Amino acid sequence: MDGDLGPYDAVQVRLRRADTVILLDFSLVRCACQAIKRSRERADFWRWLLTYRRKYLPLLLQAIAQHASTADVLIFRGPLAAERFLDTIRA
């Protein structure tokens, strides 16, 4: 299951069932560039994106620790790291 719907997400339900959590923690610049390429985003998206690391990421990490304490947690800081991981499981 993917996604983070910011303040509208009920991530706890998904985390309780997870055996593995993959967190894509890409840079603000990368996320902003991808959003610009993808489509026009509303102002609330840009507010969320700009405050994600300071406000929402700590809450997400806390929820992972609380609700998925036995899950494997993999954090990828860029697409190359994620691609390397995918290569290992494809082999």
PyMOL Python script that loads the backbone (N, CA, C, O; Angstrom):
from pymol import cmd

cmd.read_pdbstr("""\
ATOM      1  N   MET A   1       0.855  -1.164   0.000  1.00  0.00           N
ATOM      2  CA  MET A   1       0.000   0.000   0.000  1.00  0.00           C
ATOM      3  C   MET A   1       0.897   1.222   0.000  1.00  0.00           C
ATOM      4  O   MET A   1       1.853   1.287   0.773  1.00  0.00           O
ATOM      5  N   ASP A   2       0.612   2.168  -0.834  1.00  0.00           N
ATOM      6  CA  ASP A   2       1.486   3.328  -0.896  1.00  0.00           C
ATOM      7  C   ASP A   2       0.730   4.586  -0.499  1.00  0.00           C
ATOM      8  O   ASP A   2      -0.490   4.594  -0.341  1.00  0.00           O
ATOM      9  N   GLY A   3       1.503   5.638  -0.347  1.00  0.00           N
ATOM     10  CA  GLY A   3       0.925   6.942  -0.181  1.00  0.00           C
ATOM     11  C   GLY A   3       0.999   7.505   1.218  1.00  0.00           C
ATOM     12  O   GLY A   3       1.136   6.791   2.211  1.00  0.00           O
ATOM     13  N   ASP A   4       0.903   8.792   1.246  1.00  0.00           N
ATOM     14  CA  ASP A   4       0.781   9.538   2.485  1.00  0.00           C
ATOM     15  C   ASP A   4      -0.173  10.668   2.159  1.00  0.00           C
ATOM     16  O   ASP A   4       0.150  11.557   1.372  1.00  0.00           O
ATOM     17  N   LEU A   5      -1.317  10.633   2.748  1.00  0.00           N
ATOM     18  CA  LEU A   5      -2.337  11.626   2.465  1.00  0.00           C
ATOM     19  C   LEU A   5      -2.291  12.769   3.467  1.00  0.00           C
ATOM     20  O   LEU A   5      -3.277  13.475   3.676  1.00  0.00           O
ATOM     21  N   GLY A   6      -1.131  12.935   4.080  1.00  0.00           N
ATOM     22  CA  GLY A   6      -0.976  14.031   5.031  1.00  0.00           C
ATOM     23  C   GLY A   6      -1.941  13.903   6.188  1.00  0.00           C
ATOM     24  O   GLY A   6      -2.088  12.819   6.753  1.00  0.00           O
ATOM     25  N   PRO A   7      -2.590  14.970   6.547  1.00  0.00           N
ATOM     26  CA  PRO A   7      -3.473  14.944   7.718  1.00  0.00           C
ATOM     27  C   PRO A   7      -4.718  14.084   7.513  1.00  0.00           C
ATOM     28  O   PRO A   7      -5.441  13.815   8.472  1.00  0.00           O
ATOM     29  N   TYR A   8      -4.981  13.649   6.284  1.00  0.00           N
ATOM     30  CA  TYR A   8      -6.177  12.853   5.993  1.00  0.00           C
ATOM     31  C   TYR A   8      -5.896  11.351   6.005  1.00  0.00           C
ATOM     32  O   TYR A   8      -6.799  10.548   5.772  1.00  0.00           O
ATOM     33  N   ASP A   9      -4.662  10.976   6.271  1.00  0.00           N
ATOM     34  CA  ASP A   9      -4.264   9.574   6.191  1.00  0.00           C
ATOM     35  C   ASP A   9      -4.523   8.848   7.505  1.00  0.00           C
ATOM     36  O   ASP A   9      -4.287   9.398   8.581  1.00  0.00           O
ATOM     37  N   ALA A  10      -5.002   7.629   7.417  1.00  0.00           N
ATOM     38  CA  ALA A  10      -5.184   6.757   8.584  1.00  0.00           C
ATOM     39  C   ALA A  10      -4.124   5.660   8.494  1.00  0.00           C
ATOM     40  O   ALA A  10      -4.438   4.479   8.349  1.00  0.00           O
ATOM     41  N   VAL A  11      -2.880   6.075   8.582  1.00  0.00           N
ATOM     42  CA  VAL A  11      -1.748   5.179   8.351  1.00  0.00           C
ATOM     43  C   VAL A  11      -1.651   4.068   9.404  1.00  0.00           C
ATOM     44  O   VAL A  11      -1.093   3.007   9.126  1.00  0.00           O
ATOM     45  N   GLN A  12      -2.178   4.296  10.589  1.00  0.00           N
ATOM     46  CA  GLN A  12      -2.065   3.303  11.663  1.00  0.00           C
ATOM     47  C   GLN A  12      -2.682   1.965  11.259  1.00  0.00           C
ATOM     48  O   GLN A  12      -2.140   0.909  11.583  1.00  0.00           O
ATOM     49  N   VAL A  13      -3.790   2.007  10.567  1.00  0.00           N
ATOM     50  CA  VAL A  13      -4.474   0.782  10.156  1.00  0.00           C
ATOM     51  C   VAL A  13      -3.573  -0.044   9.240  1.00  0.00           C
ATOM     52  O   VAL A  13      -3.475  -1.262   9.391  1.00  0.00           O
ATOM     53  N   ARG A  14      -2.925   0.614   8.303  1.00  0.00           N
ATOM     54  CA  ARG A  14      -2.033  -0.109   7.386  1.00  0.00           C
ATOM     55  C   ARG A  14      -0.768  -0.578   8.086  1.00  0.00           C
ATOM     56  O   ARG A  14      -0.274  -1.670   7.807  1.00  0.00           O
ATOM     57  N   LEU A  15      -0.240   0.237   8.992  1.00  0.00           N
ATOM     58  CA  LEU A  15       0.993  -0.133   9.674  1.00  0.00           C
ATOM     59  C   LEU A  15       0.819  -1.350  10.569  1.00  0.00           C
ATOM     60  O   LEU A  15       1.737  -2.161  10.690  1.00  0.00           O
ATOM     61  N   ARG A  16      -0.326  -1.490  11.190  1.00  0.00           N
ATOM     62  CA  ARG A  16      -0.553  -2.649  12.069  1.00  0.00           C
ATOM     63  C   ARG A  16      -0.448  -3.963  11.317  1.00  0.00           C
ATOM     64  O   ARG A  16      -0.103  -4.987  11.907  1.00  0.00           O
ATOM     65  N   ARG A  17      -0.738  -3.950  10.034  1.00  0.00           N
ATOM     66  CA  ARG A  17      -0.708  -5.169   9.212  1.00  0.00           C
ATOM     67  C   ARG A  17       0.619  -5.350   8.470  1.00  0.00           C
ATOM     68  O   ARG A  17       0.849  -6.402   7.873  1.00  0.00           O
ATOM     69  N   ALA A  18       1.479  -4.355   8.499  1.00  0.00           N
ATOM     70  CA  ALA A  18       2.698  -4.367   7.680  1.00  0.00           C
ATOM     71  C   ALA A  18       3.778  -5.252   8.266  1.00  0.00           C
ATOM     72  O   ALA A  18       4.006  -5.260   9.476  1.00  0.00           O
ATOM     73  N   ASP A  19       4.442  -5.999   7.392  1.00  0.00           N
ATOM     74  CA  ASP A  19       5.649  -6.708   7.813  1.00  0.00           C
ATOM     75  C   ASP A  19       6.894  -5.981   7.314  1.00  0.00           C
ATOM     76  O   ASP A  19       7.999  -6.221   7.802  1.00  0.00           O
ATOM     77  N   THR A  20       6.710  -5.096   6.344  1.00  0.00           N
ATOM     78  CA  THR A  20       7.792  -4.277   5.815  1.00  0.00           C
ATOM     79  C   THR A  20       7.245  -2.893   5.510  1.00  0.00           C
ATOM     80  O   THR A  20       6.157  -2.753   4.952  1.00  0.00           O
ATOM     81  N   VAL A  21       8.009  -1.875   5.880  1.00  0.00           N
ATOM     82  CA  VAL A  21       7.641  -0.493   5.568  1.00  0.00           C
ATOM     83  C   VAL A  21       8.766   0.085   4.722  1.00  0.00           C
ATOM     84  O   VAL A  21       9.930   0.064   5.122  1.00  0.00           O
ATOM     85  N   ILE A  22       8.412   0.596   3.561  1.00  0.00           N
ATOM     86  CA  ILE A  22       9.376   1.259   2.690  1.00  0.00           C
ATOM     87  C   ILE A  22       9.013   2.733   2.654  1.00  0.00           C
ATOM     88  O   ILE A  22       7.921   3.108   2.225  1.00  0.00           O
ATOM     89  N   LEU A  23       9.935   3.558   3.106  1.00  0.00           N
ATOM     90  CA  LEU A  23       9.718   4.992   3.171  1.00  0.00           C
ATOM     91  C   LEU A  23      10.620   5.657   2.136  1.00  0.00           C
ATOM     92  O   LEU A  23      11.843   5.543   2.203  1.00  0.00           O
ATOM     93  N   LEU A  24      10.014   6.343   1.192  1.00  0.00           N
ATOM     94  CA  LEU A  24      10.769   7.100   0.196  1.00  0.00           C
ATOM     95  C   LEU A  24      10.933   8.517   0.730  1.00  0.00           C
ATOM     96  O   LEU A  24       9.992   9.311   0.711  1.00  0.00           O
ATOM     97  N   ASP A  25      12.118   8.822   1.199  1.00  0.00           N
ATOM     98  CA  ASP A  25      12.405  10.118   1.825  1.00  0.00           C
ATOM     99  C   ASP A  25      13.271  10.936   0.874  1.00  0.00           C
ATOM    100  O   ASP A  25      14.425  11.245   1.170  1.00  0.00           O
ATOM    101  N   PHE A  26      12.688  11.282  -0.274  1.00  0.00           N
ATOM    102  CA  PHE A  26      13.415  12.024  -1.300  1.00  0.00           C
ATOM    103  C   PHE A  26      13.445  13.507  -0.938  1.00  0.00           C
ATOM    104  O   PHE A  26      12.640  13.980  -0.136  1.00  0.00           O
ATOM    105  N   SER A  27      14.376  14.220  -1.534  1.00  0.00           N
ATOM    106  CA  SER A  27      14.561  15.637  -1.210  1.00  0.00           C
ATOM    107  C   SER A  27      13.368  16.485  -1.644  1.00  0.00           C
ATOM    108  O   SER A  27      12.601  16.111  -2.531  1.00  0.00           O
ATOM    109  N   LEU A  28      13.240  17.619  -1.001  1.00  0.00           N
ATOM    110  CA  LEU A  28      12.195  18.568  -1.341  1.00  0.00           C
ATOM    111  C   LEU A  28      12.315  18.993  -2.802  1.00  0.00           C
ATOM    112  O   LEU A  28      11.312  19.083  -3.510  1.00  0.00           O
ATOM    113  N   VAL A  29      13.521  19.249  -3.246  1.00  0.00           N
ATOM    114  CA  VAL A  29      13.737  19.689  -4.633  1.00  0.00           C
ATOM    115  C   VAL A  29      13.266  18.620  -5.608  1.00  0.00           C
ATOM    116  O   VAL A  29      12.577  18.932  -6.579  1.00  0.00           O
ATOM    117  N   ARG A  30      13.627  17.364  -5.365  1.00  0.00           N
ATOM    118  CA  ARG A  30      13.213  16.273  -6.257  1.00  0.00           C
ATOM    119  C   ARG A  30      11.686  16.160  -6.277  1.00  0.00           C
ATOM    120  O   ARG A  30      11.089  16.045  -7.348  1.00  0.00           O
ATOM    121  N   CYS A  31      11.065  16.190  -5.124  1.00  0.00           N
ATOM    122  CA  CYS A  31       9.602  16.062  -5.055  1.00  0.00           C
ATOM    123  C   CYS A  31       8.913  17.231  -5.742  1.00  0.00           C
ATOM    124  O   CYS A  31       7.920  17.043  -6.444  1.00  0.00           O
ATOM    125  N   ALA A  32       9.433  18.434  -5.542  1.00  0.00           N
ATOM    126  CA  ALA A  32       8.836  19.604  -6.180  1.00  0.00           C
ATOM    127  C   ALA A  32       8.969  19.530  -7.702  1.00  0.00           C
ATOM    128  O   ALA A  32       8.018  19.827  -8.425  1.00  0.00           O
ATOM    129  N   CYS A  33      10.138  19.136  -8.182  1.00  0.00           N
ATOM    130  CA  CYS A  33      10.340  19.015  -9.629  1.00  0.00           C
ATOM    131  C   CYS A  33       9.403  17.973 -10.227  1.00  0.00           C
ATOM    132  O   CYS A  33       8.815  18.204 -11.284  1.00  0.00           O
ATOM    133  N   GLN A  34       9.259  16.838  -9.568  1.00  0.00           N
ATOM    134  CA  GLN A  34       8.362  15.796 -10.061  1.00  0.00           C
ATOM    135  C   GLN A  34       6.912  16.277 -10.053  1.00  0.00           C
ATOM    136  O   GLN A  34       6.155  15.972 -10.974  1.00  0.00           O
ATOM    137  N   ALA A  35       6.527  17.016  -9.034  1.00  0.00           N
ATOM    138  CA  ALA A  35       5.159  17.534  -8.964  1.00  0.00           C
ATOM    139  C   ALA A  35       4.901  18.531 -10.091  1.00  0.00           C
ATOM    140  O   ALA A  35       3.824  18.528 -10.688  1.00  0.00           O
ATOM    141  N   ILE A  36       5.874  19.375 -10.379  1.00  0.00           N
ATOM    142  CA  ILE A  36       5.730  20.343 -11.467  1.00  0.00           C
ATOM    143  C   ILE A  36       5.599  19.621 -12.803  1.00  0.00           C
ATOM    144  O   ILE A  36       4.778  20.003 -13.638  1.00  0.00           O
ATOM    145  N   LYS A  37       6.407  18.577 -13.011  1.00  0.00           N
ATOM    146  CA  LYS A  37       6.336  17.797 -14.255  1.00  0.00           C
ATOM    147  C   LYS A  37       4.993  17.077 -14.378  1.00  0.00           C
ATOM    148  O   LYS A  37       4.429  16.979 -15.468  1.00  0.00           O
ATOM    149  N   ARG A  38       4.497  16.582 -13.265  1.00  0.00           N
ATOM    150  CA  ARG A  38       3.295  15.747 -13.254  1.00  0.00           C
ATOM    151  C   ARG A  38       2.048  16.536 -13.623  1.00  0.00           C
ATOM    152  O   ARG A  38       1.314  16.147 -14.531  1.00  0.00           O
ATOM    153  N   SER A  39       1.806  17.632 -12.931  1.00  0.00           N
ATOM    154  CA  SER A  39       0.584  18.395 -13.189  1.00  0.00           C
ATOM    155  C   SER A  39       0.567  19.650 -12.339  1.00  0.00           C
ATOM    156  O   SER A  39       1.495  19.917 -11.575  1.00  0.00           O
ATOM    157  N   ARG A  40      -0.479  20.396 -12.481  1.00  0.00           N
ATOM    158  CA  ARG A  40      -0.684  21.545 -11.603  1.00  0.00           C
ATOM    159  C   ARG A  40      -1.201  21.029 -10.269  1.00  0.00           C
ATOM    160  O   ARG A  40      -2.134  20.227 -10.219  1.00  0.00           O
ATOM    161  N   GLU A  41      -0.600  21.487  -9.213  1.00  0.00           N
ATOM    162  CA  GLU A  41      -1.013  21.069  -7.871  1.00  0.00           C
ATOM    163  C   GLU A  41      -1.696  22.232  -7.173  1.00  0.00           C
ATOM    164  O   GLU A  41      -1.407  23.399  -7.440  1.00  0.00           O
ATOM    165  N   ARG A  42      -2.593  21.893  -6.286  1.00  0.00           N
ATOM    166  CA  ARG A  42      -3.291  22.916  -5.507  1.00  0.00           C
ATOM    167  C   ARG A  42      -2.381  23.468  -4.415  1.00  0.00           C
ATOM    168  O   ARG A  42      -1.355  22.876  -4.080  1.00  0.00           O
ATOM    169  N   ALA A  43      -2.774  24.597  -3.877  1.00  0.00           N
ATOM    170  CA  ALA A  43      -1.975  25.259  -2.840  1.00  0.00           C
ATOM    171  C   ALA A  43      -1.800  24.385  -1.605  1.00  0.00           C
ATOM    172  O   ALA A  43      -0.742  24.418  -0.977  1.00  0.00           O
ATOM    173  N   ASP A  44      -2.821  23.600  -1.244  1.00  0.00           N
ATOM    174  CA  ASP A  44      -2.687  22.762  -0.048  1.00  0.00           C
ATOM    175  C   ASP A  44      -1.622  21.688  -0.231  1.00  0.00           C
ATOM    176  O   ASP A  44      -0.971  21.289   0.734  1.00  0.00           O
ATOM    177  N   PHE A  45      -1.441  21.217  -1.467  1.00  0.00           N
ATOM    178  CA  PHE A  45      -0.360  20.263  -1.728  1.00  0.00           C
ATOM    179  C   PHE A  45       0.984  20.917  -1.464  1.00  0.00           C
ATOM    180  O   PHE A  45       1.834  20.324  -0.798  1.00  0.00           O
ATOM    181  N   TRP A  46       1.197  22.122  -1.967  1.00  0.00           N
ATOM    182  CA  TRP A  46       2.490  22.792  -1.793  1.00  0.00           C
ATOM    183  C   TRP A  46       2.748  23.114  -0.322  1.00  0.00           C
ATOM    184  O   TRP A  46       3.890  23.032   0.131  1.00  0.00           O
ATOM    185  N   ARG A  47       1.715  23.476   0.425  1.00  0.00           N
ATOM    186  CA  ARG A  47       1.895  23.695   1.877  1.00  0.00           C
ATOM    187  C   ARG A  47       2.317  22.401   2.552  1.00  0.00           C
ATOM    188  O   ARG A  47       3.217  22.393   3.392  1.00  0.00           O
ATOM    189  N   TRP A  48       1.658  21.296   2.178  1.00  0.00           N
ATOM    190  CA  TRP A  48       2.015  19.997   2.752  1.00  0.00           C
ATOM    191  C   TRP A  48       3.448  19.627   2.401  1.00  0.00           C
ATOM    192  O   TRP A  48       4.210  19.190   3.264  1.00  0.00           O
ATOM    193  N   LEU A  49       3.819  19.802   1.127  1.00  0.00           N
ATOM    194  CA  LEU A  49       5.166  19.444   0.691  1.00  0.00           C
ATOM    195  C   LEU A  49       6.225  20.261   1.425  1.00  0.00           C
ATOM    196  O   LEU A  49       7.251  19.727   1.845  1.00  0.00           O
ATOM    197  N   LEU A  50       5.972  21.541   1.573  1.00  0.00           N
ATOM    198  CA  LEU A  50       6.953  22.409   2.225  1.00  0.00           C
ATOM    199  C   LEU A  50       7.097  22.125   3.720  1.00  0.00           C
ATOM    200  O   LEU A  50       8.146  22.401   4.303  1.00  0.00           O
ATOM    201  N   THR A  51       6.062  21.582   4.338  1.00  0.00           N
ATOM    202  CA  THR A  51       6.130  21.302   5.783  1.00  0.00           C
ATOM    203  C   THR A  51       6.313  19.821   6.091  1.00  0.00           C
ATOM    204  O   THR A  51       6.363  19.436   7.259  1.00  0.00           O
ATOM    205  N   TYR A  52       6.413  18.989   5.064  1.00  0.00           N
ATOM    206  CA  TYR A  52       6.461  17.541   5.264  1.00  0.00           C
ATOM    207  C   TYR A  52       7.576  17.115   6.212  1.00  0.00           C
ATOM    208  O   TYR A  52       7.312  16.431   7.201  1.00  0.00           O
ATOM    209  N   ARG A  53       8.816  17.505   5.930  1.00  0.00           N
ATOM    210  CA  ARG A  53       9.943  17.051   6.758  1.00  0.00           C
ATOM    211  C   ARG A  53       9.848  17.525   8.199  1.00  0.00           C
ATOM    212  O   ARG A  53      10.182  16.783   9.123  1.00  0.00           O
ATOM    213  N   ARG A  54       9.402  18.731   8.391  1.00  0.00           N
ATOM    214  CA  ARG A  54       9.350  19.298   9.743  1.00  0.00           C
ATOM    215  C   ARG A  54       8.134  18.824  10.526  1.00  0.00           C
ATOM    216  O   ARG A  54       8.223  18.582  11.730  1.00  0.00           O
ATOM    217  N   LYS A  55       6.999  18.690   9.846  1.00  0.00           N
ATOM    218  CA  LYS A  55       5.760  18.418  10.554  1.00  0.00           C
ATOM    219  C   LYS A  55       5.280  16.970  10.413  1.00  0.00           C
ATOM    220  O   LYS A  55       4.977  16.320  11.414  1.00  0.00           O
ATOM    221  N   TYR A  56       5.209  16.466   9.190  1.00  0.00           N
ATOM    222  CA  TYR A  56       4.565  15.170   8.945  1.00  0.00           C
ATOM    223  C   TYR A  56       5.515  13.979   9.031  1.00  0.00           C
ATOM    224  O   TYR A  56       5.110  12.911   9.490  1.00  0.00           O
ATOM    225  N   LEU A  57       6.764  14.133   8.603  1.00  0.00           N
ATOM    226  CA  LEU A  57       7.704  13.012   8.680  1.00  0.00           C
ATOM    227  C   LEU A  57       7.917  12.542  10.116  1.00  0.00           C
ATOM    228  O   LEU A  57       7.879  11.335  10.358  1.00  0.00           O
ATOM    229  N   PRO A  58       8.139  13.439  11.085  1.00  0.00           N
ATOM    230  CA  PRO A  58       8.274  12.959  12.467  1.00  0.00           C
ATOM    231  C   PRO A  58       7.035  12.204  12.963  1.00  0.00           C
ATOM    232  O   PRO A  58       7.159  11.218  13.689  1.00  0.00           O
ATOM    233  N   LEU A  59       5.853  12.660  12.576  1.00  0.00           N
ATOM    234  CA  LEU A  59       4.625  11.950  12.964  1.00  0.00           C
ATOM    235  C   LEU A  59       4.550  10.570  12.315  1.00  0.00           C
ATOM    236  O   LEU A  59       4.121   9.599  12.938  1.00  0.00           O
ATOM    237  N   LEU A  60       4.972  10.502  11.065  1.00  0.00           N
ATOM    238  CA  LEU A  60       4.978   9.218  10.362  1.00  0.00           C
ATOM    239  C   LEU A  60       5.971   8.255  11.000  1.00  0.00           C
ATOM    240  O   LEU A  60       5.651   7.083  11.198  1.00  0.00           O
ATOM    241  N   LEU A  61       7.161   8.728  11.320  1.00  0.00           N
ATOM    242  CA  LEU A  61       8.163   7.869  11.972  1.00  0.00           C
ATOM    243  C   LEU A  61       7.682   7.401  13.342  1.00  0.00           C
ATOM    244  O   LEU A  61       7.927   6.261  13.736  1.00  0.00           O
ATOM    245  N   GLN A  62       7.011   8.267  14.051  1.00  0.00           N
ATOM    246  CA  GLN A  62       6.453   7.892  15.355  1.00  0.00           C
ATOM    247  C   GLN A  62       5.374   6.820  15.185  1.00  0.00           C
ATOM    248  O   GLN A  62       5.324   5.863  15.957  1.00  0.00           O
ATOM    249  N   ALA A  63       4.521   6.976  14.186  1.00  0.00           N
ATOM    250  CA  ALA A  63       3.473   5.989  13.925  1.00  0.00           C
ATOM    251  C   ALA A  63       4.073   4.649  13.525  1.00  0.00           C
ATOM    252  O   ALA A  63       3.566   3.599  13.921  1.00  0.00           O
ATOM    253  N   ILE A  64       5.152   4.675  12.742  1.00  0.00           N
ATOM    254  CA  ILE A  64       5.825   3.429  12.357  1.00  0.00           C
ATOM    255  C   ILE A  64       6.362   2.738  13.604  1.00  0.00           C
ATOM    256  O   ILE A  64       6.173   1.534  13.775  1.00  0.00           O
ATOM    257  N   ALA A  65       7.025   3.484  14.468  1.00  0.00           N
ATOM    258  CA  ALA A  65       7.578   2.902  15.691  1.00  0.00           C
ATOM    259  C   ALA A  65       6.481   2.332  16.583  1.00  0.00           C
ATOM    260  O   ALA A  65       6.670   1.289  17.210  1.00  0.00           O
ATOM    261  N   GLN A  66       5.358   2.996  16.643  1.00  0.00           N
ATOM    262  CA  GLN A  66       4.282   2.574  17.527  1.00  0.00           C
ATOM    263  C   GLN A  66       3.458   1.423  16.951  1.00  0.00           C
ATOM    264  O   GLN A  66       3.111   0.498  17.686  1.00  0.00           O
ATOM    265  N   HIS A  67       3.144   1.457  15.679  1.00  0.00           N
ATOM    266  CA  HIS A  67       2.196   0.503  15.108  1.00  0.00           C
ATOM    267  C   HIS A  67       2.831  -0.585  14.248  1.00  0.00           C
ATOM    268  O   HIS A  67       2.166  -1.555  13.885  1.00  0.00           O
ATOM    269  N   ALA A  68       4.117  -0.431  13.919  1.00  0.00           N
ATOM    270  CA  ALA A  68       4.796  -1.435  13.094  1.00  0.00           C
ATOM    271  C   ALA A  68       6.159  -1.756  13.692  1.00  0.00           C
ATOM    272  O   ALA A  68       7.160  -1.849  12.982  1.00  0.00           O
ATOM    273  N   SER A  69       6.177  -1.919  14.992  1.00  0.00           N
ATOM    274  CA  SER A  69       7.455  -2.089  15.693  1.00  0.00           C
ATOM    275  C   SER A  69       8.202  -3.351  15.291  1.00  0.00           C
ATOM    276  O   SER A  69       9.421  -3.408  15.451  1.00  0.00           O
ATOM    277  N   THR A  70       7.518  -4.362  14.776  1.00  0.00           N
ATOM    278  CA  THR A  70       8.196  -5.590  14.370  1.00  0.00           C
ATOM    279  C   THR A  70       8.471  -5.625  12.870  1.00  0.00           C
ATOM    280  O   THR A  70       9.079  -6.576  12.379  1.00  0.00           O
ATOM    281  N   ALA A  71       8.038  -4.613  12.142  1.00  0.00           N
ATOM    282  CA  ALA A  71       8.234  -4.583  10.684  1.00  0.00           C
ATOM    283  C   ALA A  71       9.665  -4.174  10.345  1.00  0.00           C
ATOM    284  O   ALA A  71      10.317  -3.444  11.091  1.00  0.00           O
ATOM    285  N   ASP A  72      10.129  -4.663   9.209  1.00  0.00           N
ATOM    286  CA  ASP A  72      11.389  -4.174   8.655  1.00  0.00           C
ATOM    287  C   ASP A  72      11.113  -2.788   8.077  1.00  0.00           C
ATOM    288  O   ASP A  72      10.164  -2.613   7.314  1.00  0.00           O
ATOM    289  N   VAL A  73      11.929  -1.813   8.433  1.00  0.00           N
ATOM    290  CA  VAL A  73      11.753  -0.449   7.935  1.00  0.00           C
ATOM    291  C   VAL A  73      12.934  -0.112   7.041  1.00  0.00           C
ATOM    292  O   VAL A  73      14.084  -0.109   7.482  1.00  0.00           O
ATOM    293  N   LEU A  74      12.636   0.170   5.781  1.00  0.00           N
ATOM    294  CA  LEU A  74      13.647   0.533   4.799  1.00  0.00           C
ATOM    295  C   LEU A  74      13.391   1.973   4.378  1.00  0.00           C
ATOM    296  O   LEU A  74      12.294   2.313   3.935  1.00  0.00           O
ATOM    297  N   ILE A  75      14.414   2.821   4.517  1.00  0.00           N
ATOM    298  CA  ILE A  75      14.278   4.227   4.147  1.00  0.00           C
ATOM    299  C   ILE A  75      15.229   4.502   2.995  1.00  0.00           C
ATOM    300  O   ILE A  75      16.439   4.304   3.103  1.00  0.00           O
ATOM    301  N   PHE A  76      14.653   4.964   1.887  1.00  0.00           N
ATOM    302  CA  PHE A  76      15.445   5.287   0.706  1.00  0.00           C
ATOM    303  C   PHE A  76      15.431   6.797   0.514  1.00  0.00           C
ATOM    304  O   PHE A  76      14.369   7.418   0.464  1.00  0.00           O
ATOM    305  N   ARG A  77      16.622   7.381   0.407  1.00  0.00           N
ATOM    306  CA  ARG A  77      16.748   8.833   0.301  1.00  0.00           C
ATOM    307  C   ARG A  77      16.831   9.317  -1.146  1.00  0.00           C
ATOM    308  O   ARG A  77      16.878  10.521  -1.398  1.00  0.00           O
ATOM    309  N   GLY A  78      16.847   8.396  -2.078  1.00  0.00           N
ATOM    310  CA  GLY A  78      16.882   8.771  -3.485  1.00  0.00           C
ATOM    311  C   GLY A  78      16.473   7.610  -4.361  1.00  0.00           C
ATOM    312  O   GLY A  78      16.453   6.465  -3.911  1.00  0.00           O
ATOM    313  N   PRO A  79      16.149   7.897  -5.605  1.00  0.00           N
ATOM    314  CA  PRO A  79      15.670   6.843  -6.502  1.00  0.00           C
ATOM    315  C   PRO A  79      16.712   5.767  -6.801  1.00  0.00           C
ATOM    316  O   PRO A  79      16.351   4.615  -7.044  1.00  0.00           O
ATOM    317  N   LEU A  80      17.986   6.118  -6.788  1.00  0.00           N
ATOM    318  CA  LEU A  80      19.010   5.096  -7.056  1.00  0.00           C
ATOM    319  C   LEU A  80      19.054   4.044  -5.952  1.00  0.00           C
ATOM    320  O   LEU A  80      19.225   2.857  -6.231  1.00  0.00           O
ATOM    321  N   ALA A  81      18.903   4.469  -4.719  1.00  0.00           N
ATOM    322  CA  ALA A  81      18.878   3.515  -3.600  1.00  0.00           C
ATOM    323  C   ALA A  81      17.668   2.600  -3.719  1.00  0.00           C
ATOM    324  O   ALA A  81      17.774   1.396  -3.483  1.00  0.00           O
ATOM    325  N   ALA A  82      16.532   3.155  -4.079  1.00  0.00           N
ATOM    326  CA  ALA A  82      15.329   2.346  -4.257  1.00  0.00           C
ATOM    327  C   ALA A  82      15.508   1.374  -5.425  1.00  0.00           C
ATOM    328  O   ALA A  82      15.100   0.216  -5.341  1.00  0.00           O
ATOM    329  N   GLU A  83      16.107   1.839  -6.493  1.00  0.00           N
ATOM    330  CA  GLU A  83      16.337   0.979  -7.663  1.00  0.00           C
ATOM    331  C   GLU A  83      17.296  -0.159  -7.329  1.00  0.00           C
ATOM    332  O   GLU A  83      17.087  -1.291  -7.767  1.00  0.00           O
ATOM    333  N   ARG A  84      18.345   0.127  -6.558  1.00  0.00           N
ATOM    334  CA  ARG A  84      19.276  -0.935  -6.127  1.00  0.00           C
ATOM    335  C   ARG A  84      18.547  -1.995  -5.306  1.00  0.00           C
ATOM    336  O   ARG A  84      18.770  -3.191  -5.490  1.00  0.00           O
ATOM    337  N   PHE A  85      17.686  -1.558  -4.409  1.00  0.00           N
ATOM    338  CA  PHE A  85      16.899  -2.502  -3.613  1.00  0.00           C
ATOM    339  C   PHE A  85      16.030  -3.359  -4.516  1.00  0.00           C
ATOM    340  O   PHE A  85      15.986  -4.578  -4.352  1.00  0.00           O
ATOM    341  N   LEU A  86      15.341  -2.746  -5.462  1.00  0.00           N
ATOM    342  CA  LEU A  86      14.499  -3.506  -6.379  1.00  0.00           C
ATOM    343  C   LEU A  86      15.313  -4.504  -7.193  1.00  0.00           C
ATOM    344  O   LEU A  86      14.855  -5.615  -7.460  1.00  0.00           O
ATOM    345  N   ASP A  87      16.513  -4.110  -7.582  1.00  0.00           N
ATOM    346  CA  ASP A  87      17.386  -5.038  -8.312  1.00  0.00           C
ATOM    347  C   ASP A  87      17.723  -6.273  -7.476  1.00  0.00           C
ATOM    348  O   ASP A  87      17.798  -7.383  -8.002  1.00  0.00           O
ATOM    349  N   THR A  88      17.924  -6.075  -6.172  1.00  0.00           N
ATOM    350  CA  THR A  88      18.266  -7.224  -5.323  1.00  0.00           C
ATOM    351  C   THR A  88      17.094  -8.182  -5.173  1.00  0.00           C
ATOM    352  O   THR A  88      17.294  -9.393  -5.090  1.00  0.00           O
ATOM    353  N   ILE A  89      15.883  -7.660  -5.139  1.00  0.00           N
ATOM    354  CA  ILE A  89      14.752  -8.583  -4.986  1.00  0.00           C
ATOM    355  C   ILE A  89      14.309  -9.173  -6.320  1.00  0.00           C
ATOM    356  O   ILE A  89      13.619 -10.192  -6.345  1.00  0.00           O
ATOM    357  N   ARG A  90      14.693  -8.552  -7.419  1.00  0.00           N
ATOM    358  CA  ARG A  90      14.394  -9.105  -8.738  1.00  0.00           C
ATOM    359  C   ARG A  90      15.297 -10.299  -9.044  1.00  0.00           C
ATOM    360  O   ARG A  90      14.910 -11.213  -9.771  1.00  0.00           O
ATOM    361  N   ALA A  91      16.488 -10.277  -8.486  1.00  0.00           N
ATOM    362  CA  ALA A  91      17.490 -11.320  -8.801  1.00  0.00           C
ATOM    363  C   ALA A  91      17.171 -12.648  -8.144  1.00  0.00           C
ATOM    364  O   ALA A  91      17.914 -13.615  -8.313  1.00  0.00           O
TER     365      ALA A  91
END
""", "prot")
cmd.dss("prot")
cmd.show_as("cartoon", "prot")
cmd.util.cbc("prot")
cmd.orient("prot")
